[in-house]
C-alpha cells in the first residue's frame, strides 16, 4: 500500500511540475490485439528457449574500407573493429572520404534504433545514416553493434555503449597502438553521443554511467537524442492519440518493452521511464543535450517530459519538436533527414565553438 501511494504521489508531482498530461489506468482504453499480431508486425517468432527468430526485412551491408573507383555516390569510408570478444560486439567506424589535411574533427559514438530488439550497425539504413553524418558534419563516427533483447536484456546494451566509450578513451591514449583513422582525425576533446529511438535511450543511460568514470583525456561534450525510446506504465496523450500508429503502435510497444526490460520489471523501471531516477545530483552533471521529436510520433510526449525534466534540473537542453512526421521519419524522407543532419551539425558546432 505504501508503495502504491508513493507511485501515485510521484505521478501527481510529475504532472504538476511538467504540465504534460499522464493518462490514468482507468482511461487507458485502447483496441486489443493478439500477441501474434505483434509478432507479425515486427517480423519475429519467439523460440522455446526465450530467443527470437528475426525476419530480415531491411538488408545488411558490408563496410566499405576502400575508395571505390567506379562509385559516384561514395561519401565516406567505413571498417569494422572488434569491441568486446566476450560479447561479440564491434564498432563500425566511419570517416569522411576526403577529410581536410592536418585538421581534427569530432568523434560521434552512434547507437542505432530498433527498440532494443531489432537491427544492427550493419543494417543499410543506419549504415547510410552514418555515412551522411560523417561526410556532412564532418566527423568520425563509431557505430556500435550492441547486443539485442530478449537474448540480452537491459542493461546489456548500456554495457556495450560503455565499452565503446572506454574504447574511445583507450584510442585517445593509443592503447595497443591505436587505430590509424582515430589518431589522424579525431579531436578527443569533442566527443558526442548520438542515438535514435532505442539508441537515444542508450545514449541517456550511458551518459549517466560515464559520469562515474575518469575518461580523461576524452571529453563528452554533448548528447543527441533523436526520437528517444522511453515509456511508462501510465499512458501519455500522444500514446493514446496514436495508439494505432503504423510505426510504433501501443500493442507492439508493450511487447517490445516486455522483451527489453529485466524480467518481472514493468514500464516504470528507470530503464524505460527516466523520470523515475533517484539521483538528481547526477542528472545536473550531464553535458548539453539536443532532444528532437515529432508530433506524429506516439513517443513525442515522453521526449517533451524528459526535456522539461532535464531543464528543471539545470541541464542545458536544445529541444526541437516538429509538427507531423512519424517515428523514424529521417530514414525514409530525405527532406526530414537533411533537416535532422542540419540541426545536429548546428548543435555540435554551437557546443564546441
Residue pairs with C-beta under 8 A, 6 or more apart in sequence:
7 268
10 276
11 22
11 234
14 22
14 275
14 305
15 21
15 22
17 308
17 309
17 312
18 304
18 305
18 308
18 309
18 312
19 308
20 236
20 237
20 301
20 304
20 305
20 308
21 236
21 237
21 301
22 232
22 234
22 235
22 236
23 234
23 235
23 236
23 237
23 239
23 240
24 234
25 233
25 234
27 235
27 240
28 234
28 235
28 240
30 240
30 243
30 244
30 250
30 251
31 243
31 244
31 251
32 251
33 249
33 251
35 255
37 251
38 251
38 252
38 255
39 45
39 46
39 255
41 249
41 252
42 117
42 118
42 252
42 255
42 256
43 54
43 55
43 57
44 52
44 53
44 54
44 55
44 117
44 118
45 52
45 53
45 55
46 52
47 53
50 150
50 151
51 150
51 151
52 117
52 150
52 151
52 259
54 118
58 119
58 123
58 124
58 125
59 123
59 124
60 120
60 122
60 123
60 124
61 122
61 124
61 127
62 122
63 78
63 79
63 80
63 92
64 74
64 76
64 77
64 78
65 77
65 78
65 79
66 77
67 74
67 77
67 97
68 74
74 97
75 96
75 97
75 131
75 132
75 134
75 135
76 94
76 95
76 96
76 97
76 130
76 131
76 132
76 134
76 135
77 94
77 95
77 96
77 97
78 92
78 93
78 94
78 95
78 127
78 130
78 131
79 92
79 93
79 181
80 90
80 91
80 92
80 93
81 90
81 91
81 92
81 93
81 179
82 89
82 90
83 89
83 90
83 91
83 144
83 145
83 160
83 163
83 164
83 167
84 160
84 163
87 147
87 156
87 159
87 160
87 163
89 144
89 145
89 146
89 147
89 160
89 163
90 121
90 145
91 121
91 142
91 143
91 144
91 145
91 164
91 167
92 121
92 122
92 127
92 130
92 142
92 143
92 145
93 140
93 141
93 142
93 143
93 179
93 181
93 182
94 130
94 131
94 134
94 140
94 141
94 142
94 143
95 134
95 140
95 181
95 185
96 105
96 134
96 135
96 138
96 139
97 135
99 105
99 138
99 185
104 185
104 186
104 187
104 190
105 137
105 138
105 139
105 140
105 185
105 186
105 187
105 190
106 137
106 139
106 140
106 186
106 187
106 190
106 191
106 192
106 221
106 348
106 352
107 139
107 140
107 141
107 142
107 168
107 182
107 186
107 187
107 188
107 190
107 191
107 192
107 218
108 133
108 137
108 139
108 140
108 141
108 142
108 191
108 192
108 193
108 194
109 142
109 144
109 161
109 164
109 165
109 168
109 191
109 192
109 193
109 194
110 126
110 130
110 133
110 141
110 142
110 143
110 144
110 194
110 195
110 199
111 144
111 146
111 157
111 161
111 193
111 194
111 195
111 196
111 198
111 199
111 200
111 202
111 203
111 206
112 119
112 120
112 121
112 123
112 126
112 143
112 144
112 195
112 196
112 198
112 199
113 119
113 126
113 195
113 196
113 197
113 198
113 199
113 227
113 229
113 328
114 120
114 123
114 148
114 197
114 198
115 197
115 198
115 229
115 248
115 253
115 256
115 260
116 148
116 149
116 154
116 157
116 198
116 201
116 229
116 256
116 259
116 260
117 148
117 149
117 150
117 256
117 259
117 260
118 148
119 126
120 126
120 145
121 127
121 143
121 144
121 145
122 145
125 331
126 143
127 143
129 196
129 330
129 331
129 337
130 141
130 143
132 337
132 341
133 139
133 141
133 194
133 341
133 344
134 140
134 141
136 341
136 345
137 341
137 344
137 345
137 348
139 192
139 348
140 181
140 182
140 185
140 186
142 164
142 167
142 168
144 160
144 161
144 164
145 160
146 156
146 157
146 160
146 161
146 202
147 156
147 157
147 160
148 157
149 156
149 157
149 259
149 260
150 259
150 260
153 259
153 260
153 261
153 262
153 263
154 260
154 261
154 262
154 271
155 205
155 271
157 198
157 202
158 202
158 205
158 206
158 209
158 271
161 193
161 202
161 203
161 205
161 206
162 206
162 209
162 210
165 193
165 206
165 210
165 213
165 215
165 218
165 220
166 213
166 215
168 188
168 191
168 218
169 215
169 216
169 217
169 218
170 176
170 178
171 178
171 179
171 182
171 183
171 186
171 188
172 186
172 188
172 217
172 218
173 217
174 183
188 217
188 218
188 219
189 217
189 218
189 219
189 221
190 219
190 221
190 348
190 352
191 218
191 219
191 220
191 221
192 220
192 221
192 222
192 223
192 224
192 348
192 351
193 203
193 206
193 207
193 220
193 222
193 223
193 224
194 203
194 223
194 224
194 226
194 344
195 201
195 202
195 203
195 204
195 224
195 225
195 226
195 228
196 226
196 227
196 328
196 330
197 226
197 227
197 228
197 229
197 327
197 328
198 229
198 260
199 226
199 229
200 225
200 226
200 227
200 228
200 229
201 225
201 228
201 229
201 230
201 271
203 223
203 224
203 225
203 228
204 223
204 225
204 228
204 274
204 306
205 271
207 220
207 223
207 286
207 287
208 277
208 282
208 283
208 286
210 220
211 282
211 285
211 286
220 287
221 287
221 288
221 351
221 352
222 287
222 288
222 289
222 290
222 347
222 348
222 351
223 286
223 287
223 288
223 289
223 290
224 289
224 290
224 292
224 344
224 347
225 289
225 290
225 291
225 292
225 303
225 306
226 292
226 330
226 340
226 344
227 292
227 293
227 294
227 297
227 299
227 300
227 303
227 327
227 328
228 291
228 299
228 302
228 303
228 306
229 299
230 272
230 273
230 274
230 299
230 302
230 303
230 306
231 253
231 257
231 267
231 272
231 273
231 299
231 302
232 267
232 268
232 272
232 273
232 275
232 302
233 266
233 267
233 268
233 273
235 250
236 301
236 302
236 305
237 301
238 295
238 297
238 298
238 299
238 300
238 301
238 302
239 250
239 253
239 298
239 299
239 301
241 298
242 249
242 296
242 297
242 298
243 249
243 250
243 298
244 250
245 297
245 298
245 326
245 327
246 326
247 297
247 326
247 327
247 328
248 297
248 298
248 299
248 327
249 298
250 298
253 298
254 267
257 267
257 272
260 271
260 272
261 267
261 269
261 271
261 272
262 269
262 271
265 271
265 272
267 273
268 276
269 276
270 276
270 277
274 306
274 309
275 305
275 306
275 309
277 283
280 313
283 309
283 310
283 313
283 315
284 313
284 314
284 315
286 310
286 315
287 316
288 315
288 316
288 317
288 318
288 347
288 351
289 310
289 315
289 316
289 317
289 318
290 317
290 318
290 319
290 320
290 343
290 344
290 347
291 303
291 306
291 307
291 310
291 317
291 318
291 319
291 320
292 303
292 319
292 320
292 321
292 322
292 340
292 343
293 299
293 300
293 303
293 304
293 319
293 320
293 321
293 322
294 300
294 321
294 322
294 323
294 324
294 325
294 326
294 327
294 329
295 321
295 322
295 323
295 324
295 325
296 323
296 324
296 325
296 326
296 329
297 325
297 326
297 327
297 329
298 327
299 327
300 321
303 319
303 321
304 319
304 321
307 317
307 319
310 317
311 317
318 347
320 343
322 336
322 339
325 336
329 336
330 336
330 337
330 340
331 337
